[in-house]
């Protein structure tokens, strides 16, 4: 006999996501000298951060990994705790159940299903944007409102959708006739949407978008990602 990497046998494609979670957890957190099939039920949050970062960089094939602010958002999401500080989360442990069994509050999917959807979307459609640090990505809608509320009209940023698996949305500042500032969120774009028209071209199309947060003109930020438009037939 010989030890191998973990293997999961599935009978239907809808089990693929759960199988990937099982393999990831076993690879990252099992001990070499262990009883077969025994894996820790809980692991330190900082080890989970390292695992998610390595998985993200390997899947997307990018050298730009997750940042401290991303880990803070992910901790708030997986622990369902918006009152704890970054330091508080460092001492916590995350369970397999929180990772891949418990449905996120108000959603129809688990933390891993959501994260895996972000991975797939970024790998297929957003690699160059992520690698150029044009996507803020892992940030809550509430914090986006806080960041953008004092910015000039047309300031925008990109974040991964909270409500949908595998979606990226654009949040932007708009001022009404009364002078009141509002932060609007455009309906998330899926991989299918972005295969029809790229993110860069969609941003170019949207006249209400002017500056990527905090103050980079959108053509300067995204110009290299625009596709040259084909002229009509004469």
C-alpha positions in Angstrom: 0.0 0.0 0.0 1.0 3.6 -0.5 -0.3 6.9 0.8 -1.9 9.2 -1.8 -3.3 12.7 -1.8 -6.9 12.7 -0.7 -9.5 11.4 -3.2 -13.2 11.9 -3.2 -15.5 9.8 -5.4 -18.7 11.5 -6.6 -21.6 10.3 -8.6 -23.0 13.6 -9.9 -21.6 17.0 -10.9 -23.6 18.7 -8.2 -21.3 17.0 -5.6 -18.2 18.6 -7.1 -18.2 21.7 -4.9 -18.5 19.6 -1.7 -15.8 17.2 -2.9 -13.3 20.1 -3.5 -14.0 21.4 0.0 -13.3 18.0 1.5 -10.0 17.6 -0.5 -8.9 21.2 0.4 -9.6 20.7 4.1 -7.8 17.4 4.2 -4.8 18.6 2.2 -4.4 21.7 4.4 -5.2 20.5 7.9 -4.5 16.8 8.2 -1.4 15.4 10.0 0.9 13.0 8.1 1.1 10.7 11.2 -2.6 10.3 11.7 -5.3 7.6 11.9 -6.6 7.3 8.4 -9.5 9.7 7.5 -9.2 11.6 10.8 -8.9 15.3 10.2 -9.2 18.2 12.7 -12.8 19.5 13.1 -11.5 23.0 14.0 -8.4 24.9 12.8 -7.0 28.4 13.7 -8.3 31.2 11.6 -4.8 32.3 10.5 -4.2 28.8 9.0 -7.4 29.1 7.2 -6.3 32.5 5.8 -3.1 31.0 4.5 -5.0 28.1 2.9 -7.5 30.4 1.2 -4.7 32.6 -0.1 -2.7 29.8 -1.5 -5.8 28.3 -3.1 -6.8 31.6 -4.6 -3.3 32.3 -6.1 -3.0 28.8 -7.4 -6.4 28.7 -9.0 -6.3 32.2 -10.5 -2.6 31.8 -11.4 -1.7 35.2 -10.0 1.1 36.6 -7.9 -1.3 39.0 -6.2 -2.7 37.3 -3.1 -5.3 38.3 -0.5 -4.6 41.3 1.7 -5.3 41.9 5.4 -8.5 43.8 4.6 -9.7 40.8 2.6 -9.1 38.4 5.5 -11.1 40.7 7.8 -14.1 40.7 5.5 -13.9 36.9 5.1 -13.7 36.5 8.9 -16.8 38.6 9.3 -18.5 36.4 6.7 -17.6 33.0 8.0 -18.1 33.8 11.7 -21.2 36.0 11.1 -19.7 38.6 13.4 -19.4 42.3 12.4 -18.5 43.6 15.8 -15.2 41.9 16.4 -11.8 43.5 15.5 -9.1 42.0 13.3 -7.2 41.0 16.4 -10.2 39.3 17.8 -10.5 37.0 14.8 -6.8 36.0 14.9 -7.4 34.0 18.1 -10.5 32.2 16.8 -10.9 28.8 15.4 -13.0 28.0 12.4 -14.9 24.7 12.1 -15.5 22.4 9.1 -19.2 23.1 9.6 -18.7 26.9 9.3 -16.6 26.3 6.3 -18.8 24.0 4.2 -22.0 23.0 6.0 -23.7 25.9 7.6 -25.8 28.1 5.2 -24.7 31.8 5.4 -27.4 34.0 7.1 -30.0 35.1 4.6 -28.4 33.1 1.8 -28.9 29.8 0.2 -25.2 28.7 0.1 -22.3 28.0 2.4 -19.1 30.0 2.8 -17.1 27.6 0.6 -19.7 27.6 -2.1 -19.5 31.4 -2.2 -15.7 31.5 -2.1 -15.4 28.8 -4.8 -17.7 30.8 -7.0 -15.5 33.9 -6.6 -12.5 31.7 -7.5 -14.1 30.4 -10.6 -15.3 33.8 -11.8 -11.9 35.4 -11.2 -10.0 32.6 -12.9 -12.3 32.7 -16.0 -12.9 36.4 -16.4 -11.1 38.7 -14.0 -7.5 37.4 -13.7 -5.9 40.5 -15.3 -8.1 42.9 -13.4 -7.3 41.3 -10.1 -3.6 41.1 -10.9 -3.6 44.8 -11.7 -5.3 45.5 -8.3 -8.4 47.0 -10.0 -10.8 44.9 -8.0 -11.3 45.6 -4.3 -13.3 42.3 -4.3 -13.6 41.1 -0.7 -15.4 44.0 0.9 -18.9 44.4 2.4 -21.6 46.5 0.9 -21.8 48.5 4.2 -18.1 49.3 4.2 -18.3 50.3 0.5 -21.0 52.8 1.4 -18.8 54.2 4.1 -15.8 54.6 1.7 -17.7 56.1 -1.1 -20.2 58.3 0.7 -17.8 61.3 0.9 -16.3 60.9 -2.6 -17.1 62.9 -5.7 -19.9 61.9 -8.1 -19.0 59.0 -10.3 -16.4 57.4 -8.0 -16.7 53.6 -8.1 -15.1 50.4 -7.0 -15.6 46.7 -7.8 -16.6 44.1 -5.2 -17.7 40.4 -5.3 -21.4 40.0 -4.9 -22.6 38.9 -1.4 -26.0 37.7 -2.6 -25.0 35.7 -5.7 -22.4 33.0 -6.2 -19.8 34.0 -8.8 -20.8 37.6 -9.4 -18.9 40.9 -9.5 -20.7 44.2 -9.0 -19.9 47.9 -9.3 -20.7 50.3 -6.5 -20.7 54.0 -7.4 -21.5 57.4 -6.0 -24.4 59.4 -7.4 -25.8 62.7 -6.2 -29.5 63.5 -6.6 -31.0 66.8 -7.5 -31.4 67.5 -3.8 -27.6 67.2 -3.4 -27.9 64.0 -1.3 -25.3 61.4 -1.9 -26.3 57.8 -2.7 -24.2 54.7 -3.3 -25.8 52.5 -6.0 -24.8 48.9 -6.8 -25.2 47.6 -10.3 -26.7 44.2 -10.8 -23.8 41.7 -10.5 -22.1 40.4 -13.6 -21.7 36.6 -13.9 -19.1 34.7 -15.9 -21.7 34.3 -18.7 -22.3 38.1 -18.8 -18.5 38.8 -19.0 -18.0 36.2 -21.7 -20.5 38.2 -23.8 -18.9 41.6 -23.1 -15.8 42.1 -21.0 -15.7 43.9 -17.7 -13.5 46.6 -19.1 -15.9 47.4 -22.0 -18.9 47.4 -19.6 -17.1 49.9 -17.4 -16.3 52.0 -20.5 -20.0 51.8 -21.5 -21.3 53.2 -18.2 -21.1 56.9 -18.4 -21.9 57.4 -14.7 -18.6 55.8 -13.8 -15.8 58.3 -13.7 -13.0 57.6 -11.2 -11.9 54.3 -9.7 -11.7 54.7 -5.9 -10.0 56.7 -4.6 -9.2 59.0 -7.6 -7.9 57.3 -10.7 -9.8 58.2 -14.0 -11.4 55.1 -15.3 -9.8 55.3 -18.7 -6.4 55.4 -17.0 -7.2 52.5 -14.8 -9.0 50.3 -17.3 -7.8 51.6 -20.7 -5.5 48.6 -21.2 -8.5 46.3 -20.7 -10.7 47.9 -23.3 -11.2 46.0 -26.6 -11.0 48.0 -29.8 -14.5 48.4 -31.1 -15.1 47.1 -34.6 -16.5 49.8 -36.9 -19.8 49.2 -38.7 -19.9 48.1 -42.4 -19.8 50.9 -44.8 
